[in-house]
Amino acid sequence: MHYRACIFDLDGTLLDTIEDIAAAMNTALAGIGCPGFTTERYKRLVGLGVDMLIKRALPKDRNSDKTAAQVKAAFRQHYLGHLTDTTRPYPGIPELLDELVKRNIKLAILSNKPHEMARLSVQRLLPAWPFQAVRGAEEGRAKKPDPTAALLIADKLGVGPEHVLFIGDSDVDIRTACNAGMKPIAVTWGFRNSEELKKSGADILISKPPELLRYLK
């Protein structure tokens, strides 16, 4: 199969965001007197958007709609102010993107991160590359693993889904790719380990960014 486009997940795939996410959520939890979590623990909590992150982080006896809304507002305020304090592209990502551009591979990003935060992150840390679509989570629109957004992006790129590689670090990304009829590529440098990725149905795992290029020949 000849692949003409790559749709990337953002957090855990292109950008190592976990420390800034952890700091923002721990600050929000502290504001209501709840304990926070280690950065490593947050790698298991993220992936399905902010609302699910909050649901997973709140103690069961504090998990009301009112409390969740309060935490969400505090998280958003802190995170927007510290969005890229420690966040950086993973090693090898800039070089990979350079090579993809040289090969005329079309690039896009689909994330469950709130759209405003996804857009700002890319604008600040990945401005040198021509992503033709950067799409995060928005109210009223289905999140990954629903395939709708992935298919809309493919249409915008002018590429059939069977000619798209979908690259991500979680079971959510693998399921999104499969649901959209795209080829899933699981990365092991992100927030999930290889064992979990294999269980989710990933048959191609890569441990370093340059390994992606072997599937574009």
Helices and strands as residue ranges (DSSP letters): E 5-8, E 15-16, H 18-30, H 39-45, H 50-57, G 60-62, H 65-81, E 88-89, H 93-102, E 106-114, H 115-125, E 131-137, H 148-157, G 161-163, E 164-168, H 171-180, E 183-187, H 194-199, E 205-206, G 209-216
